Amino acid sequence: MNSESANAQLETITFGAGCFWCVEAVFQRVKGVQKVVSGYMGGKMKNPSYRDVCTGLTGHAEVCQLSYDPKVVSFETLLEIFWQTHDPTTLNRQGADVGTQYRSAIFYHSAEQKRMAEEWKQNLNAKKVFPNPIVTEIVQESTFYPAEDYHQDYYNQNGEEPYCKIVIKPKMDKFLKAFKDKLN
């Protein structure tokens, strides 16, 4: 099978859940996720840089765009991981990272993804799974701008950096324990 045939079977979803380094590190380890690219989506400026996005003035969120094989990992499983690996109840914030670029967002790529994401959000709120209401925005995907090369595969390349040790590693430990049956 050539690579075009293999890619034709993949689906795409884009998640914003705070710093894209954390999101990327989680989803890179999920069985069925073929590719994770850190980048920016949801803003007004064309071709924003990291520096631009960090100002909070471009309207972009830090996101990860996932290409996944739905025969190996369901969209529902990806949603479950998304909801459990960040705090979807804090507006424009994840831990110490504050600003609109850190907002919780699902940028759907199909009507079915939209329906399922909204259903999950409603059910989680109705069951009061989180102490506060979910503020995750669920919006149509827009132009995706890949982040600079040094942001790609960040945790794998820089795991000894202080941010990785202090912020990402504890999230990863919790994720790896909770989802060990879903890992590569």
Helices and strands as residue ranges (DSSP letters): H 3-8, E 11-17, H 20-27, E 33-41, H 50-54, E 61-68, H 75-84, E 93-94, E 97-98, G 100-102, E 104-108, H 111-126, E 137-140, E 145-146, G 149-151, H 154-158, H 162-163, I 164-168, H 169-178, G 180-182
